[in-house]
Amino acid sequence: MRCVNSIFGELLKPIDRRQFRGIVEKHDGAYDKSFKSWDHLVTLVGAQLGQTMSLRAVEGAFNANSHQHYHLDVGRIARSTLSDANARRPVGVFAETFAMLAEKADRHTRVEGAEMVRLIDSSPVPLGKMCKWAEWNGRIRGMKMHTVYEPDGKCPRCVEITPATVNDVEIGRQTGLEAGVTYVFDKGYYHFGWWKKINDTGAFFVTRTKVSTRLRKTKSRYVRKTLGDGFKIIDDANVVLASRGDSILPIPLRRIKVRRDKGGMITLITNDLQRTAIEIAALYKSRWQIELLFRWIKQHLNLRKFMAKNDNAIRLQILAAMIAYLLLRLARRLNSLRMLDLRFAELVCQRLFMRSPIAKIDRPPPVNPSKPKPRFSSDQLGFCYE
């Protein structure tokens, strides 16, 4: 009889085990022979998909399904061993596994003919009083999750976890740039040197200006269409810096003033001279999609309660959540599922260890063929007992 893998086993298939072993050797992550890096990854990702909130719950749920361990290539776990691994295993093992999956997800979820757009933003990860070592940035005590997001494929491309006091633009300046890509970000990434680097790479940026930035109009641009989806174009012009001269930012700049239907007026600045004002305003509006990503992950994966209080364990749990998100995206794409992302995540949580193809995750299990239903002839007399 053909073996049918579990839902969890099917979800883990995109992780190339040979590449994973290379990552472990690179970071010297195999410090514990009884609890290998693969066991650790499977345990934390399973905790995210199953929405378990504590070490004790992870131990109980995972060991209760020990009949599935052989096919997952893992063994039983103890919460003390998991706690030690969370504190000691290098974060780079999980970070590079995420990068490997992000590259694969980009190939599979890329939309043919879609514009190359990257949204850049950060999301706070509050830790409160439970972690006294966490730094206070004036608003929260905790960490930040910096993300580069590809909106067409709904795929995070890069994740960096830092203390809450690290400025967004410091991480943004470390982002690898690609020619022809448009980077969209808010005022947290306001840095003239980085803008020049984007322009020199052959890429584009769209962002908002600060109130203190003084711009001088050099040429008005004709606006053929002014009404967009929820906004109206007020002005479009080529500009240069007026306060300290254009030598600070010697690249072509364009200022677009936009009035939102449900809000005030915002001023956008870009080095893109080809797109229409409506298209550029729509690109900045699409930045909201990365906020939806952060909200989805925090609501439907386990990032509200952490299983440990040390820095290393928290970083591993955040990366495990992002890996779980990518595995869900890949499974949904590869199996051509049409259901909503939330519905799919709920079914995975309920049927994580059930042996069934992912394509049939929303269907009831088949009737046991070894117990056929009785057949009655049309001319056979039937009796009813009361």
VENQUI-V47379 format. One record per backbone hydrogen bond with DSSP energy under -0.5 kcal/mol. CO is the residue of the C=O (numbers start at 0). NH is the residue of the N-H. If there is no record, write none. Layout:
CO_NH ; CO_NH
This chain:
2_4 ; 4_355 ; 5_9 ; 6_10 ; 7_11 ; 9_12 ; 10_13 ; 11_14 ; 13_15 ; 14_16 ; 15_19 ; 16_20 ; 17_21 ; 18_22 ; 19_23 ; 20_24 ; 21_25 ; 22_26 ; 23_27 ; 23_28 ; 24_27 ; 28_30 ; 31_34 ; 35_39 ; 36_40 ; 37_41 ; 38_42 ; 39_43 ; 40_44 ; 41_45 ; 42_46 ; 43_47 ; 44_48 ; 45_49 ; 46_50 ; 46_51 ; 47_50 ; 53_57 ; 54_58 ; 55_59 ; 56_60 ; 57_61 ; 58_62 ; 59_63 ; 61_64 ; 62_65 ; 64_67 ; 65_68 ; 67_71 ; 68_72 ; 68_73 ; 69_72 ; 77_81 ; 78_82 ; 79_83 ; 80_84 ; 81_85 ; 82_86 ; 83_87 ; 84_88 ; 89_92 ; 89_93 ; 90_93 ; 90_94 ; 91_95 ; 92_96 ; 93_97 ; 94_98 ; 95_99 ; 96_100 ; 97_101 ; 98_102 ; 99_103 ; 100_104 ; 101_105 ; 102_106 ; 103_107 ; 104_108 ; 105_109 ; 109_111 ; 110_113 ; 114_116 ; 115_181 ; 117_183 ; 118_148 ; 120_146 ; 122_144 ; 123_125 ; 124_142 ; 126_129 ; 127_130 ; 129_131 ; 130_133 ; 134_141 ; 139_136 ; 139_141 ; 140_126 ; 140_127 ; 141_134 ; 141_163 ; 142_124 ; 143_145 ; 143_161 ; 144_122 ; 145_159 ; 146_120 ; 146_148 ; 147_156 ; 147_157 ; 148_118 ; 148_150 ; 149_153 ; 149_154 ; 154_149 ; 157_147 ; 159_145 ; 159_161 ; 161_143 ; 162_165 ; 166_169 ; 166_170 ; 167_170 ; 167_171 ; 168_172 ; 170_173 ; 171_174 ; 177_180 ; 180_182 ; 180_203 ; 181_117 ; 181_183 ; 182_205 ; 183_119 ; 185_188 ; 186_189 ; 187_168 ; 188_190 ; 190_194 ; 191_195 ; 192_196 ; 193_197 ; 194_198 ; 195_199 ; 196_200 ; 197_201 ; 197_202 ; 198_201 ; 201_179 ; 203_182 ; 204_270 ; 205_184 ; 206_268 ; 209_212 ; 212_214 ; 213_241 ; 213_242 ; 215_239 ; 218_237 ; 221_223 ; 225_227 ; 225_232 ; 227_229 ; 229_260 ; 230_227 ; 231_258 ; 234_256 ; 235_220 ; 236_254 ; 237_217 ; 237_218 ; 238_252 ; 239_215 ; 244_247 ; 246_249 ; 248_250 ; 252_238 ; 253_269 ; 254_236 ; 255_257 ; 255_267 ; 256_233 ; 256_234 ; 257_259 ; 257_265 ; 258_231 ; 259_262 ; 263_259 ; 265_257 ; 265_267 ; 266_208 ; 267_255 ; 268_206 ; 269_253 ; 270_272 ; 275_279 ; 276_280 ; 277_281 ; 278_282 ; 279_283 ; 280_284 ; 281_285 ; 283_286 ; 284_287 ; 285_288 ; 286_289 ; 286_290 ; 287_291 ; 288_292 ; 289_293 ; 290_294 ; 291_295 ; 292_296 ; 293_297 ; 294_298 ; 295_299 ; 296_300 ; 300_302 ; 309_313 ; 310_314 ; 311_315 ; 312_316 ; 313_317 ; 314_318 ; 315_319 ; 316_320 ; 317_321 ; 318_322 ; 319_323 ; 320_324 ; 321_325 ; 322_326 ; 323_327 ; 324_328 ; 325_329 ; 326_330 ; 327_331 ; 328_332 ; 329_333 ; 330_334 ; 331_336 ; 332_335 ; 339_343 ; 340_344 ; 341_345 ; 342_346 ; 343_347 ; 344_348 ; 345_349 ; 346_350 ; 350_353 ; 351_7 ; 353_6 ; 353_355 ; 356_359 ; 357_360 ; 359_362 ; 367_370 ; 376_379 ; 382_384
